Amino acid sequence: MERKTVNTILTDEFEEFLKINQLYTKFINNELFCFYCKKPITIENISSIFYEDGPQFCCDEMECINQISKRK
């Protein structure tokens, strides 16, 4: 099994992450979407953040989590 580096953002750091990446206003306005199913990302449903041409988000739907787990 390939070893991977995992970075985490704690809930209280999430707002700062959004602000640093100029995404806070979009988040507040429900304009950030799951990369896979396009459902709006909320603090309750965010599962993962990954980079593909900038920060991308994955919601907590099992189908979306399965898709992100297949990424290399």
C-alpha positions as CSV (number, residue, x, y, z in Angstrom):
1,M,0.0,0.0,0.0
2,E,1.3,3.4,-0.9
3,R,2.1,5.8,2.0
4,K,0.4,9.1,1.8
5,T,0.7,12.4,3.7
6,V,-2.5,13.5,5.3
7,N,-3.0,17.1,6.4
8,T,-6.0,18.1,8.5
9,I,-7.8,21.3,9.3
10,L,-9.7,21.5,12.6
11,T,-13.2,22.9,12.6
12,D,-12.0,26.1,14.3
13,E,-9.3,26.5,11.6
14,F,-11.7,26.0,8.7
15,E,-12.9,29.6,8.7
16,E,-9.3,30.9,8.6
17,F,-8.5,28.4,5.8
18,L,-11.4,29.8,3.8
19,K,-10.4,33.4,4.4
20,I,-6.8,32.8,3.4
21,N,-7.9,31.1,0.2
22,Q,-10.5,33.9,-0.5
23,L,-13.4,31.4,-0.3
24,Y,-15.1,32.6,2.9
25,T,-17.7,34.8,1.2
26,K,-18.6,32.0,-1.2
27,F,-18.9,29.5,1.7
28,I,-21.2,31.9,3.6
29,N,-23.3,32.4,0.5
30,N,-23.6,28.6,-0.2
31,E,-21.5,29.0,-3.4
32,L,-18.9,26.2,-2.7
33,F,-19.9,22.8,-4.1
34,C,-18.9,19.2,-3.8
35,F,-16.5,18.4,-6.7
36,Y,-18.4,15.3,-7.4
37,C,-22.2,15.8,-6.8
38,K,-22.3,19.6,-6.8
39,K,-24.2,19.7,-3.5
40,P,-23.5,22.9,-1.6
41,I,-20.7,22.5,1.0
42,T,-21.6,23.3,4.6
43,I,-19.8,22.9,7.9
44,E,-22.1,19.9,8.6
45,N,-21.4,18.0,5.3
46,I,-17.8,18.7,4.4
47,S,-15.7,15.5,4.2
48,S,-12.5,16.4,2.5
49,I,-10.5,19.2,0.8
50,F,-8.1,18.4,-2.0
51,Y,-6.2,20.4,-4.6
52,E,-7.0,20.3,-8.3
53,D,-6.4,23.7,-9.8
54,G,-7.1,25.2,-6.4
55,P,-8.9,23.9,-3.3
56,Q,-11.8,21.5,-4.1
57,F,-14.3,20.1,-1.6
58,C,-16.0,16.7,-1.1
59,C,-19.2,16.3,0.8
60,D,-20.1,13.4,3.1
61,E,-22.2,11.4,0.7
62,M,-20.8,7.9,0.5
63,E,-20.7,7.9,-3.3
64,C,-18.6,11.1,-3.2
65,I,-16.3,9.7,-0.5
66,N,-15.8,6.6,-2.6
67,Q,-14.8,8.8,-5.6
68,I,-12.2,10.7,-3.6
69,S,-10.8,7.5,-2.2
70,K,-10.0,6.4,-5.8
71,R,-7.9,9.5,-6.5
72,K,-4.1,9.1,-6.7
